[in-house]
Amino acid sequence: MPALKNILKQENTRREVLVTSYVVPDAARCVQCGICSFNCPIGIDVRRHAWRGEPVKDSRCLTCGECVARCPRGVLRFERTNLFEPEKLDFRGLLEAAQQSLLVEHH
């Protein structure tokens, strides 16, 4: 039973990483083969992100891991972001911005 519990814990950790991560390239290692982009089910140009050394922050990205798994040089990896951590969210700032937007619309 401890083995099953361990497997479930690993699976939960893997899912958490996928949900809270971006695909991040190591631009110096990329040879621009395009395999990452070819295997993206959404059609994101991952190769362009790798060439620029920029994380894939495309809202359409499923974080499915196909680009990471298919890269023959291991250029891509998942890197956690703190975007969804409650202490990092500024709800007060969002509320103030929404109120300002409403004031501007009504004047």
C-alpha positions in Angstrom: 0.0 0.0 0.0 2.8 2.5 0.6 4.0 2.0 -3.0 0.6 3.0 -4.3 0.5 6.1 -2.0 3.9 7.1 -3.3 2.8 6.8 -6.9 -0.3 8.9 -6.2 1.8 11.5 -4.5 4.2 11.7 -7.4 1.3 12.0 -9.9 -0.2 14.9 -7.8 3.2 16.6 -7.8 3.5 16.2 -11.5 0.1 17.7 -12.2 0.8 20.6 -9.9 4.0 21.4 -11.8 2.2 21.2 -15.1 -0.6 23.5 -13.9 1.7 26.1 -12.3 4.5 26.1 -14.9 5.7 27.6 -18.2 7.8 25.8 -20.8 11.2 27.5 -20.6 14.0 27.1 -23.2 17.8 27.1 -22.9 18.4 29.2 -26.0 22.1 28.4 -26.2 21.4 24.7 -26.7 18.6 25.1 -29.3 19.6 24.2 -32.9 16.2 25.4 -34.4 15.1 22.0 -35.7 11.4 22.9 -35.1 10.5 19.5 -33.7 8.9 21.2 -30.6 6.6 23.4 -32.8 5.8 20.5 -35.1 4.6 18.4 -32.1 2.6 21.2 -30.3 -1.1 20.1 -30.6 -2.2 23.8 -30.4 0.2 25.0 -33.0 2.3 27.3 -30.9 5.6 28.3 -32.4 7.7 27.0 -29.6 10.8 27.2 -31.7 10.5 31.0 -31.9 10.3 31.2 -28.1 13.4 28.9 -27.8 15.2 31.1 -30.4 14.5 34.2 -28.3 15.1 32.5 -25.0 11.6 33.4 -23.8 9.2 31.2 -21.8 6.1 30.0 -23.6 3.5 32.2 -21.9 0.9 31.7 -24.6 -2.6 31.4 -23.0 -3.4 28.6 -25.4 -0.6 26.4 -24.1 -1.9 23.2 -22.5 1.3 22.4 -20.7 0.9 18.9 -22.1 4.6 18.5 -22.3 4.8 17.3 -25.9 7.4 19.9 -26.9 9.5 19.2 -23.8 9.4 15.4 -24.4 10.1 15.6 -28.1 13.0 18.0 -28.0 16.1 15.9 -29.0 18.5 18.2 -27.2 16.6 18.6 -24.0 16.4 22.4 -24.5 12.9 22.8 -23.0 11.9 22.3 -19.4 9.0 23.2 -17.1 9.7 26.0 -14.7 7.3 26.9 -11.9 5.7 30.3 -11.7 4.2 31.9 -8.7 1.4 33.4 -10.8 -1.3 31.5 -8.9 0.0 31.6 -5.4 -2.5 33.4 -3.2 0.0 35.6 -1.5 1.2 36.8 -4.9 -2.2 37.8 -6.1 -3.2 41.4 -5.5 -7.0 41.4 -5.4 -7.1 44.9 -3.9 -5.2 46.2 -6.9 -7.5 44.3 -9.3 -10.6 45.8 -7.5 -9.2 49.3 -7.7 -8.4 48.9 -11.4 -11.9 47.7 -12.1 -13.4 50.6 -10.2 -11.3 53.1 -12.1 -12.3 51.5 -15.3 -16.0 51.8 -14.4 -15.5 55.4 -13.4 -13.9 56.2 -16.8 -16.7 54.5 -18.7 -19.4 56.5 -17.0 -17.8 59.9 -17.6 
